[in-house]
Amino acid sequence: MTASLILPPEQSVNCAYFFDLDGTLAEIKPFPDQVVVPKAILQCLHQLATHNADALALISGRSMVELDALTTPFRFPLAGVHGAERRDINGQTHIVQLPEGIEREAGALLHAALVTLPGTTLETKGMAFALHYRQAPEHEAALITLAERITRRWPQLALQHGKCVVEIKPKGSNKGDAIAAFMQEAPFAGRIPVFFGDDLTDETGFAVVNRAGGISVKVGSGPTQATWRLDGVRDVWRWLEQINSSQQESKATNNRRGGYESFSRSI
């Protein structure tokens, strides 16, 4: 049973941190291009990364281009499009390639179909597509049927449900595999994984983190595999501020003790 608490347990500096973006680090907006991560929160992420040997990555359904734009001026390791594209700590990219023509043909079919469904929005992500219906929930069933038709025609693609969105992505790509890949690499390897997410798309990430003995945190309501829960985005912000303050204090204490490690407080 998922625990509910003000803040997830405080961790030592031997953790690797992974964060979804929409609904986790930033409030969900009616349209994806309206989303903003506050500058103070970006600074918190940068500080947390600095305290933990840069073992911090963003794991999102957005493209890496979008993630970079939302987190400028910082440049974090990323997994975009639910793991279909990934950039490691050294800047090397790992991108799933679909057979030629699929993106163009599927995109044309989806565009033509959504024109007939007022209020829906097609978001193209290169090798993936997001069919948004937040402004037209009455079209949910039609979009699911459309996505199923696309994935039957091109078995290299898979359907992914989300909050007021149906996504079509490369088959086999998911956030859990992206986290697992990071955990095989420096500076993440050998650390305890901590993952915050809010949506169905984050459940594969929670599963991987749980198997590794890490800390999985569901943001918001709904059934989940996560072992901890926060009520909303602002609670994530408070957690970031508190963990940074605590780690800074711990570092200062260690320095005063001449390098002896101190124990972390339990929240």
BARONU-848619 format. One record per residue (C-alpha): x, y, z. Coordinates in steps of 0.5 Angstrom, whole numbers, plus 500, padded with zeros to 3 digits. Example, Ala and Ser with C-alpha at 12.3 -4.5 7.8 and 13.67 -1.06 7.14 Angstrom:
BEGIN
525491516527498514
***
This chain:
BEGIN
500500500503507498505511504502518504506523508509531508516529505519522503524520507531524507537521503544521504548524498549517495543517491541518484535523483530522477524527476518527471517534469509535467505534473512533478516539477511544473504545474500542468497547464491547458497546453504543453507550451504554457508550462514553465519550471520556476527559476528557483526550482531550476536552481534547486535542481542544479544545487541538488545535482552539485551536491550529488556528483551530478547524479540527477536526470530528467525523465519525461515524455517531452522531447529532449529539445523541449526539456533543454528549453524548459531547464535553460541555462542548465544542461542536465542528463535527460531521457525524452519521449519516454526513453526513446531518446536519452542524453548521458552525463557526457552529452552522448545521445542514444536515440531510437530510430524508426523505419523510414517513412513511419513518422511522416505517414503516421503524422499525416494520418493523425493530423487529418483525423484530429482536424475532425475532433475540435479541441484536440491537439496533436503534438509531434515529437519526431518519432512519437506523437501526443494526442491531447484532449484536455480541452475536449474530454468527450473525444477521449474514446475517439483518440484511443481508437485512433491510436490503436489503429495507428499501432496496429498498422505500424507494430513498431509503435505502441500506445501509452495512456497519460493524463488527458493524453494518448501517446504513440511512441516507439515500442519498447521505450519506457521510463523504467528502461531509461532509469535502468540505463542511467543506473549502469553509468557514472555518476549514477551507478552504485547509488540509491535511485530516487524517482518522482513522477505523477502519471501512468507513464511513470509507473515503469520507472517506479517499478525499476526503482523499487526493485533496486531498493530505491525510493519511488514517489507518486505526485498526486492521487491515483493508484500506483506502485510508488512507495511514497506519495506527495500531494502535488507539485508544490510539495515537490518544490518544498522537498527540493528546498529542504533536501538541499538545505539539509545536505548543505548543512550536513556538508558544513557539519562534516567539514567542521568535524574534519571529514567525519561523516554525520548521520542523516536525520529522519523526517
***
